[in-house]
Amino acid sequence: MVTVTSGNLPPTRSLGITSTGADAYWSQGGSVVKGLEESDRAYRVRAFTRDAAKPVAQELEKRGVDMVSVSLVVGNTEQVYKVFEGVDYAFLVTNYWEHQSKEKEVNEGKLLIDAAKAGGASRIIYGGSIVGAHHFESKALVTDYARSQSGVPFVDLQAGFYGTNLLGVIPSLLTKLQDGLNTFPWPVPATLVVPFIDIAEDYGLCARYMFALSEEGFPNGQSVVTHSEIMTLPEMASQLSEVTRKKVIFRRISLEEFGENMRKAGFPVEPMVAKKASINSLSYRLGPTTISHTVLPRRTRTWRKFAEMSDWNEILH
């Protein structure tokens, strides 16, 4: 392994980072690497991926990360345990969308928790997410397992709403209308607050803060929401209009219309639409479990700044 560090050199810590599935899930893992690179502490980072030849993996390797090819699935238990040997900390991610199976994600998550513990991890951060949305329920079960069974200090570090979701990742969340208008067509009230996050820029900043906490300060067993800025959808639409000089508004739609839009975009949302209460999960769980920006090492990126730095030409009229 190699050292990922800057500045002064306190005792080096070894940290394992997982990603299962699509390159998009390296947005969290890659952000954690970025956050550690900015730290004045020294970390040796070992990252696990199915294909270390992928461009995203090669880029991380150039930045000093020890990339290890391994299939992080049940059935490959011996190799999974082996790659975790000697880690001090672990950052874990699982990917429901790879197979769209709650059972598989839960089993894979349990395997990663067990392997990190066996490898010597004294602290585990899991890239979980909100409870209520169907495709996040399995992550909640992994979190429950880690809290009750692992015996290792553990935090469920939930990502807020990805700003990149609006850049064509989920087309139904920001759409063009025929009259040249652009809209956020969501089935939520205009007063709902969204914890926007520039995932590549700021998620790792929050993870870095968590890893650096003292044993007493580490919020063991808690779920913590990360965000870059908290605002309403009309506020996001207004700022996007100002930045792009294109007309963007928020439009509240029915849950049924939202479900149909999501289906057209290729997302299996029947369970979420059937369970109406789950739409409230879009507000996330703000409050005491939300990281205060006053404790972070630097300022987070605002929605306006994210909008200024993004290309909206293919997204908006």
KEKE-3310 file (N, C-alpha, C; in steps of 0.2 Angstrom, whole numbers, plus 5000, padded with zeros to 4 digits):
npx = (5004:5001:5005:4993:4993:4995:5004:5008:5014:5006:5003:5001:4986:4978:4966:4952:4942:4927:4918:4904:4899:4892:4902:4897:4895:4908:4908:4906:4916:4927:4926:4929:4942:4947:4944:4952:4965:4966:4968:4977:4982:4990:4986:4985:4978:4968:4959:4944:4939:4929:4935:4951:4956:4948:4945:4941:4947:4960:4963:4962:4972:4983:4983:4989:4982:4980:4974:4964:4959:4944:4930:4917:4907:4895:4900:4912:4919:4932:4942:4937:4938:4952:4957:4954:4962:4972:4967:4964:4953:4937:4928:4912:4902:4887:4878:4862:4856:4864:4859:4846:4841:4835:4839:4851:4859:4858:4865:4877:4881:4882:4892:4903:4904:4907:4919:4927:4928:4934:4946:4952:4947:4944:4935:4920:4913:4898:4891:4877:4859:4843:4829:4814:4812:4810:4822:4832:4829:4836:4849:4846:4844:4857:4863:4857:4861:4875:4875:4870:4877:4891:4900:4909:4914:4903:4896:4882:4883:4874:4871:4866:4854:4859:4867:4871:4861:4852:4858:4855:4856:4844:4832:4819:4818:4821:4814:4811:4798:4785:4784:4795:4798:4806:4806:4805:4798:4790:4783:4780:4778:4780:4787:4796:4812:4827:4842:4854:4869:4885:4892:4904:4913:4910:4905:4916:4923:4915:4916:4930:4930:4923:4931:4942:4938:4939:4939:4929:4922:4917:4902:4895:4885:4875:4865:4870:4867:4873:4877:4878:4871:4856:4840:4824:4815:4809:4818:4830:4826:4825:4838:4845:4839:4844:4857:4858:4851:4839:4822:4816:4806:4798:4786:4773:4768:4757:4758:4756:4759:4772:4777:4774:4783:4795:4795:4796:4808:4815:4816:4812:4799:4787:4785:4788:4779:4767:4769:4765:4769:4783:4787:4789:4802:4810:4813:4822:4831:4833:4841:4847:4855:4862:4876:4885:4890:4900:4909:4917:4932:4933:4924:4908:4902:4891:4874:4872:4885:4888:4879:4884:4896:4892:4887:4873:4867:4862:4852:4842:4831)
npy = (4994:5012:5029:5040:5057:5073:5088:5088:5073:5063:5047:5034:5028:5014:5012:5004:5004:5001:4997:4992:4987:4999:5012:5024:5022:5025:5038:5041:5033:5038:5051:5050:5047:5059:5067:5062:5065:5078:5080:5083:5072:5056:5043:5027:5020:5008:5002:4993:4984:4977:4978:4983:4989:4998:5015:5024:5017:5017:5030:5033:5025:5032:5042:5037:5027:5010:4999:4986:4971:4962:4952:4957:4948:4936:4920:4922:4923:4920:4927:4940:4942:4941:4952:4962:4961:4968:4981:4997:5006:5006:5010:5007:5002:4997:4991:4992:4993:4986:4973:4974:4967:4965:4956:4951:4962:4965:4953:4954:4966:4962:4953:4961:4969:4959:4955:4967:4968:4956:4959:4968:4981:4996:5005:5008:5015:5016:5018:5022:5025:5034:5029:5021:5024:5012:5006:5008:5001:4989:4994:4999:4988:4982:4992:4990:4977:4979:4988:4980:4968:4968:4973:4983:5000:5010:5020:5025:5034:5044:5050:5065:5073:5069:5081:5078:5070:5077:5080:5072:5059:5054:5057:5061:5069:5082:5091:5095:5106:5108:5121:5128:5129:5124:5111:5106:5092:5086:5075:5082:5094:5112:5117:5108:5103:5100:5091:5095:5089:5090:5077:5072:5082:5085:5074:5065:5074:5075:5062:5061:5070:5062:5050:5056:5059:5058:5043:5045:5055:5050:5046:5033:5020:5029:5037:5048:5062:5069:5084:5097:5109:5115:5117:5122:5115:5125:5136:5130:5129:5142:5148:5140:5145:5158:5156:5149:5157:5152:5147:5140:5131:5125:5112:5104:5088:5073:5058:5047:5052:5055:5042:5036:5044:5041:5027:5028:5033:5022:5016:5005:5008:5004:4998:5010:5019:5012:5013:5025:5033:5033:5043:5053:5052:5059:5071:5068:5064:5077:5087:5084:5074:5078:5084:5097:5111:5119:5112:5106:5104:5113:5125:5119:5115:5126:5125:5134:5137:5124:5123:5133:5127:5116:5108:5112:5111:5100:5097:5107:5118)
npz = (5000:4998:5004:5006:5008:5016:5021:5039:5047:5057:5066:5054:5046:5040:5028:5021:5007:4999:4983:4975:4959:4948:4940:4945:4959:4964:4966:4979:4985:4978:4982:4996:4995:4990:5001:5011:5005:5006:5019:5034:5041:5039:5028:5023:5009:5003:4990:4984:4970:4957:4944:4941:4930:4925:4920:4930:4941:4938:4938:4952:4956:4951:4960:4971:4977:4983:4972:4972:4964:4966:4969:4977:4984:4991:4992:4988:4999:5006:4999:5000:5014:5015:5008:5016:5027:5040:5040:5047:5047:5039:5025:5018:5004:4996:4982:4977:4964:4955:4955:4959:4970:4986:4995:4991:4992:5006:5011:5005:5011:5024:5023:5020:5032:5041:5036:5037:5051:5055:5048:5056:5058:5067:5066:5057:5043:5034:5018:5018:5017:5016:5026:5020:5006:4994:4987:4996:5008:5010:5013:5026:5033:5033:5040:5053:5056:5057:5068:5078:5078:5074:5084:5082:5082:5073:5060:5050:5036:5028:5012:5006:4994:4978:4968:4955:4951:4944:4932:4921:4926:4932:4923:4925:4935:4932:4920:4903:4896:4883:4880:4881:4894:4909:4922:4939:4942:4955:4968:4980:4993:4991:5002:5007:5012:5005:5006:4998:4990:4983:4978:4974:4979:4992:5000:5004:5012:5024:5028:5030:5042:5051:5052:5058:5071:5089:5099:5109:5103:5092:5083:5087:5081:5076:5063:5051:5042:5027:5018:5006:5005:5012:5006:4998:4984:4975:4978:4973:4960:4956:4958:4949:4937:4937:4936:4924:4915:4910:4910:4924:4935:4950:4950:4958:4957:4956:4965:4958:4944:4946:4948:4936:4927:4932:4929:4915:4914:4917:4930:4942:4951:4957:4971:4979:4975:4978:4992:5000:5010:5009:5001:5009:5013:5005:5011:5020:5035:5044:5056:5073:5068:5057:5049:5056:5047:5053:5059:5050:5040:5029:5018:5011:4995:4987:4981:4971:4966:4962:4951:4943:4939:4932:4916:4908:4895:4888:4896:4899:4891)
capx = (5000:5005:5002:4989:4993:4997:5005:5011:5013:5005:5003:4998:4981:4976:4959:4949:4936:4924:4913:4902:4894:4894:4907:4894:4896:4914:4907:4906:4923:4932:4926:4932:4949:4949:4944:4958:4970:4966:4969:4984:4984:4992:4982:4986:4971:4967:4952:4943:4934:4929:4940:4955:4958:4943:4948:4941:4951:4967:4964:4963:4979:4988:4983:4992:4978:4982:4968:4964:4953:4941:4923:4914:4900:4894:4903:4919:4921:4939:4945:4934:4941:4959:4958:4953:4967:4976:4964:4962:4946:4934:4922:4909:4897:4884:4874:4856:4854:4867:4855:4840:4839:4836:4842:4858:4862:4859:4870:4884:4883:4884:4899:4908:4905:4911:4926:4931:4929:4940:4953:4955:4945:4942:4929:4917:4908:4894:4888:4870:4854:4837:4824:4808:4813:4811:4828:4836:4827:4841:4854:4844:4845:4864:4865:4854:4866:4882:4874:4868:4881:4898:4904:4914:4911:4900:4891:4878:4884:4870:4872:4860:4852:4865:4866:4872:4855:4849:4862:4853:4856:4837:4829:4812:4818:4822:4812:4809:4791:4785:4783:4802:4799:4810:4803:4806:4791:4791:4777:4781:4776:4786:4791:4800:4819:4831:4849:4858:4876:4890:4894:4911:4916:4909:4904:4922:4924:4911:4919:4936:4929:4921:4937:4947:4935:4942:4935:4924:4918:4914:4895:4894:4878:4871:4864:4871:4865:4878:4874:4882:4867:4849:4836:4818:4815:4808:4824:4835:4824:4826:4845:4847:4837:4848:4864:4858:4847:4834:4816:4816:4801:4796:4779:4771:4764:4754:4763:4755:4762:4779:4779:4774:4789:4801:4795:4798:4815:4819:4817:4807:4797:4781:4785:4789:4773:4762:4770:4765:4773:4790:4789:4792:4809:4814:4815:4828:4830:4837:4841:4853:4860:4864:4883:4885:4896:4905:4915:4921:4939:4933:4917:4906:4900:4884:4870:4873:4892:4888:4875:4889:4901:4890:4885:4866:4865:4858:4846:4837:4829)
capy = (5000:5018:5034:5046:5061:5080:5091:5084:5066:5059:5040:5033:5023:5010:5012:5000:5007:4996:4999:4986:4988:5004:5017:5029:5021:5027:5045:5041:5031:5043:5057:5049:5047:5066:5070:5060:5068:5085:5079:5084:5066:5051:5037:5022:5019:5002:5002:4986:4985:4971:4978:4988:4991:5003:5021:5027:5014:5019:5037:5033:5022:5037:5047:5034:5022:5003:4996:4978:4968:4957:4952:4957:4945:4930:4915:4923:4925:4919:4932:4946:4942:4942:4959:4967:4960:4974:4988:5001:5009:5004:5014:5002:5004:4992:4994:4989:4994:4981:4967:4975:4962:4967:4950:4951:4968:4963:4948:4957:4971:4958:4950:4967:4971:4954:4955:4972:4967:4951:4962:4973:4988:4998:5010:5007:5020:5013:5023:5020:5030:5036:5024:5023:5023:5005:5004:5009:4997:4984:4997:5000:4981:4981:4996:4987:4972:4982:4991:4975:4961:4969:4975:4988:5007:5011:5025:5025:5040:5045:5055:5069:5072:5070:5086:5075:5066:5082:5081:5067:5053:5053:5062:5063:5074:5089:5090:5101:5106:5110:5129:5131:5129:5118:5110:5101:5089:5081:5074:5085:5101:5117:5119:5102:5105:5095:5092:5094:5087:5089:5071:5071:5087:5086:5068:5063:5079:5073:5055:5063:5072:5056:5046:5060:5060:5054:5038:5047:5059:5046:5045:5026:5018:5034:5038:5055:5065:5074:5089:5103:5115:5113:5122:5120:5114:5132:5139:5127:5131:5150:5149:5137:5150:5164:5154:5147:5161:5148:5147:5134:5131:5119:5110:5098:5083:5068:5053:5043:5055:5054:5035:5035:5047:5036:5021:5030:5034:5015:5015:5001:5012:5002:4998:5016:5022:5009:5014:5033:5036:5033:5049:5058:5051:5064:5076:5065:5065:5082:5089:5082:5069:5082:5086:5105:5114:5123:5107:5103:5108:5118:5126:5115:5119:5128:5123:5139:5135:5117:5124:5137:5123:5110:5109:5110:5112:5095:5096:5112:5122)
capz = (5000:4998:5008:5004:5014:5014:5027:5044:5047:5063:5064:5048:5047:5034:5027:5016:5003:4994:4979:4971:4954:4943:4942:4949:4966:4966:4967:4986:4987:4976:4986:5002:4994:4990:5007:5014:5002:5009:5027:5037:5043:5034:5027:5017:5006:4999:4988:4981:4964:4953:4938:4943:4924:4923:4920:4937:4946:4936:4940:4959:4957:4950:4965:4977:4981:4981:4970:4973:4961:4970:4968:4984:4984:4994:4987:4987:5006:5008:4996:5003:5020:5014:5006:5022:5032:5042:5039:5053:5046:5033:5022:5014:5000:4992:4976:4975:4957:4951:4954:4961:4975:4993:4999:4989:4995:5013:5012:5003:5016:5030:5022:5021:5039:5045:5034:5040:5058:5055:5046:5061:5058:5073:5065:5050:5040:5029:5014:5018:5015:5020:5027:5017:4999:4993:4985:5002:5014:5011:5017:5033:5036:5034:5046:5059:5057:5059:5075:5083:5078:5073:5089:5079:5081:5066:5058:5044:5034:5023:5007:5004:4987:4973:4963:4949:4948:4939:4926:4916:4929:4933:4919:4927:4941:4929:4913:4898:4894:4876:4879:4883:4901:4912:4928:4944:4943:4961:4971:4987:4994:4990:5008:5008:5011:5002:5008:4992:4991:4978:4981:4973:4982:4999:5004:5007:5017:5030:5030:5033:5048:5055:5053:5062:5078:5094:5101:5113:5099:5086:5085:5086:5080:5073:5056:5050:5035:5024:5013:5005:5007:5013:5003:4995:4977:4972:4979:4969:4953:4956:4957:4943:4932:4938:4934:4917:4911:4907:4915:4928:4940:4953:4949:4962:4953:4960:4966:4952:4939:4947:4947:4928:4925:4934:4925:4908:4914:4918:4937:4945:4957:4960:4978:4982:4973:4982:4999:4999:5016:5008:4997:5014:5014:5001:5015:5023:5042:5046:5064:5077:5065:5051:5051:5056:5043:5057:5062:5044:5038:5024:5016:5006:4988:4987:4975:4965:4963:4958:4945:4939:4937:4928:4910:4907:4889:4886:4901:4899:4884)
cpx = (5004:5002:4999:4989:4995:4999:5009:5009:5012:5004:4999:4992:4979:4969:4957:4943:4934:4919:4911:4897:4897:4899:4904:4895:4903:4914:4908:4914:4928:4932:4929:4940:4951:4949:4950:4965:4971:4967:4976:4986:4986:4988:4985:4980:4972:4960:4951:4938:4935:4934:4944:4958:4954:4947:4947:4945:4959:4968:4966:4970:4984:4989:4986:4988:4980:4975:4969:4958:4950:4933:4920:4907:4900:4896:4910:4922:4928:4943:4943:4938:4949:4961:4957:4958:4971:4974:4963:4955:4944:4928:4919:4903:4894:4880:4868:4855:4858:4863:4848:4837:4840:4840:4849:4862:4863:4865:4877:4886:4885:4891:4904:4909:4909:4918:4930:4932:4935:4946:4956:4952:4942:4936:4927:4912:4905:4890:4880:4865:4848:4833:4818:4807:4814:4818:4834:4835:4833:4847:4852:4845:4852:4866:4863:4859:4872:4881:4874:4873:4888:4902:4909:4911:4909:4895:4888:4879:4880:4871:4865:4858:4857:4863:4866:4866:4851:4852:4861:4853:4849:4833:4823:4812:4819:4820:4811:4801:4791:4785:4790:4803:4803:4807:4806:4800:4791:4784:4777:4779:4782:4790:4796:4807:4823:4839:4853:4865:4879:4894:4902:4915:4916:4907:4910:4924:4921:4914:4926:4935:4927:4927:4942:4945:4939:4937:4929:4919:4914:4906:4892:4887:4873:4870:4865:4870:4871:4875:4879:4878:4860:4845:4829:4819:4814:4815:4830:4833:4826:4834:4847:4845:4841:4855:4864:4855:4842:4828:4816:4811:4800:4788:4778:4766:4761:4759:4762:4759:4770:4781:4779:4781:4795:4801:4798:4805:4819:4820:4811:4804:4790:4780:4785:4782:4767:4763:4770:4769:4781:4792:4792:4799:4813:4816:4821:4827:4835:4836:4847:4858:4863:4871:4882:4891:4901:4910:4919:4927:4938:4925:4915:4904:4893:4881:4871:4880:4892:4884:4880:4894:4899:4887:4877:4863:4861:4852:4841:4836:4834)
cpy = (5006:5023:5039:5051:5068:5083:5087:5077:5063:5051:5038:5027:5020:5010:5008:5003:5002:5000:4993:4989:4994:5009:5023:5029:5023:5035:5046:5039:5036:5049:5056:5049:5055:5069:5068:5063:5075:5085:5081:5077:5061:5045:5033:5019:5013:5002:4995:4988:4979:4972:4984:4991:4997:5010:5025:5024:5016:5026:5037:5030:5027:5042:5043:5029:5015:5000:4989:4976:4962:4958:4952:4954:4938:4925:4916:4926:4925:4925:4939:4947:4944:4949:4964:4966:4966:4981:4991:5003:5006:5008:5009:5005:4998:4995:4990:4988:4989:4975:4968:4970:4964:4962:4950:4957:4967:4958:4950:4962:4968:4955:4955:4969:4966:4954:4961:4971:4962:4954:4966:4980:4990:5004:5008:5012:5017:5019:5021:5025:5030:5029:5026:5022:5015:5002:5005:5005:4992:4987:4998:4993:4980:4985:4993:4981:4974:4984:4985:4969:4962:4970:4980:4995:5008:5017:5024:5032:5041:5051:5059:5068:5074:5076:5083:5071:5071:5083:5075:5060:5050:5058:5065:5068:5081:5088:5096:5100:5109:5118:5132:5132:5123:5117:5105:5098:5084:5081:5076:5092:5106:5119:5113:5104:5099:5096:5090:5093:5087:5083:5070:5076:5087:5079:5066:5068:5077:5066:5057:5066:5067:5052:5050:5061:5056:5048:5040:5051:5056:5044:5038:5024:5023:5034:5046:5057:5070:5078:5094:5110:5112:5119:5118:5119:5121:5136:5137:5129:5138:5151:5146:5142:5156:5162:5153:5152:5158:5148:5141:5135:5125:5118:5104:5094:5077:5062:5048:5045:5054:5047:5033:5038:5043:5030:5022:5030:5027:5013:5011:5004:5010:5001:5005:5020:5019:5011:5022:5036:5037:5039:5054:5057:5056:5070:5074:5066:5071:5084:5087:5078:5072:5085:5094:5107:5117:5119:5105:5107:5113:5119:5121:5119:5120:5125:5128:5138:5129:5119:5128:5132:5117:5112:5107:5111:5106:5093:5101:5115:5127)
cpz = (5000:5002:5004:5009:5011:5021:5032:5044:5054:5061:5058:5049:5040:5034:5021:5013:4998:4989:4975:4966:4950:4945:4946:4956:4968:4967:4975:4988:4985:4980:4993:5001:4994:4996:5011:5012:5005:5016:5028:5041:5038:5034:5022:5015:5002:4997:4984:4976:4960:4947:4939:4936:4922:4924:4927:4942:4944:4938:4948:4960:4956:4956:4972:4980:4978:4979:4969:4969:4965:4969:4975:4985:4988:4989:4986:4994:5008:5005:4999:5010:5020:5012:5011:5028:5033:5041:5046:5053:5040:5031:5017:5010:4996:4987:4975:4968:4953:4950:4956:4966:4982:4997:4997:4992:5003:5014:5010:5008:5022:5029:5023:5028:5043:5043:5037:5047:5059:5053:5051:5062:5065:5072:5058:5049:5034:5025:5013:5016:5018:5020:5024:5010:4998:4992:4991:5008:5015:5015:5024:5036:5037:5040:5052:5061:5060:5067:5080:5084:5077:5079:5088:5079:5074:5066:5051:5041:5027:5018:5006:4997:4982:4968:4956:4946:4943:4933:4921:4919:4930:4929:4921:4932:4939:4922:4909:4896:4887:4875:4881:4890:4904:4919:4932:4945:4949:4965:4979:4987:4993:4996:5010:5007:5009:5004:5002:4993:4984:4980:4980:4977:4990:5003:5008:5013:5024:5032:5033:5041:5053:5057:5058:5070:5083:5096:5104:5108:5093:5088:5084:5086:5077:5065:5055:5043:5033:5019:5012:5007:5008:5010:5000:4987:4973:4973:4974:4961:4952:4954:4951:4937:4932:4935:4926:4912:4907:4912:4918:4934:4944:4952:4953:4958:4958:4960:4960:4946:4940:4946:4939:4925:4926:4930:4918:4908:4916:4925:4939:4952:4960:4967:4981:4981:4978:4990:4999:5004:5014:5004:5002:5015:5010:5005:5020:5031:5045:5054:5067:5073:5058:5053:5050:5052:5047:5059:5056:5043:5033:5022:5011:5000:4988:4981:4969:4962:4959:4951:4940:4935:4932:4921:4909:4900:4886:4890:4900:4892:4884)
residu = (MET:VAL:THR:VAL:THR:SER:GLY:ASN:LEU:PRO:PRO:THR:ARG:SER:LEU:GLY:ILE:THR:SER:THR:GLY:ALA:ASP:ALA:TYR:TRP:SER:GLN:GLY:GLY:SER:VAL:VAL:LYS:GLY:LEU:GLU:GLU:SER:ASP:ARG:ALA:TYR:ARG:VAL:ARG:ALA:PHE:THR:ARG:ASP:ALA:ALA:LYS:PRO:VAL:ALA:GLN:GLU:LEU:GLU:LYS:ARG:GLY:VAL:ASP:MET:VAL:SER:VAL:SER:LEU:VAL:VAL:GLY:ASN:THR:GLU:GLN:VAL:TYR:LYS:VAL:PHE:GLU:GLY:VAL:ASP:TYR:ALA:PHE:LEU:VAL:THR:ASN:TYR:TRP:GLU:HIS:GLN:SER:LYS:GLU:LYS:GLU:VAL:ASN:GLU:GLY:LYS:LEU:LEU:ILE:ASP:ALA:ALA:LYS:ALA:GLY:GLY:ALA:SER:ARG:ILE:ILE:TYR:GLY:GLY:SER:ILE:VAL:GLY:ALA:HIS:HIS:PHE:GLU:SER:LYS:ALA:LEU:VAL:THR:ASP:TYR:ALA:ARG:SER:GLN:SER:GLY:VAL:PRO:PHE:VAL:ASP:LEU:GLN:ALA:GLY:PHE:TYR:GLY:THR:ASN:LEU:LEU:GLY:VAL:ILE:PRO:SER:LEU:LEU:THR:LYS:LEU:GLN:ASP:GLY:LEU:ASN:THR:PHE:PRO:TRP:PRO:VAL:PRO:ALA:THR:LEU:VAL:VAL:PRO:PHE:ILE:ASP:ILE:ALA:GLU:ASP:TYR:GLY:LEU:CYS:ALA:ARG:TYR:MET:PHE:ALA:LEU:SER:GLU:GLU:GLY:PHE:PRO:ASN:GLY:GLN:SER:VAL:VAL:THR:HIS:SER:GLU:ILE:MET:THR:LEU:PRO:GLU:MET:ALA:SER:GLN:LEU:SER:GLU:VAL:THR:ARG:LYS:LYS:VAL:ILE:PHE:ARG:ARG:ILE:SER:LEU:GLU:GLU:PHE:GLY:GLU:ASN:MET:ARG:LYS:ALA:GLY:PHE:PRO:VAL:GLU:PRO:MET:VAL:ALA:LYS:LYS:ALA:SER:ILE:ASN:SER:LEU:SER:TYR:ARG:LEU:GLY:PRO:THR:THR:ILE:SER:HIS:THR:VAL:LEU:PRO:ARG:ARG:THR:ARG:THR:TRP:ARG:LYS:PHE:ALA:GLU:MET:SER:ASP:TRP:ASN:GLU:ILE:LEU:HIS)
# end
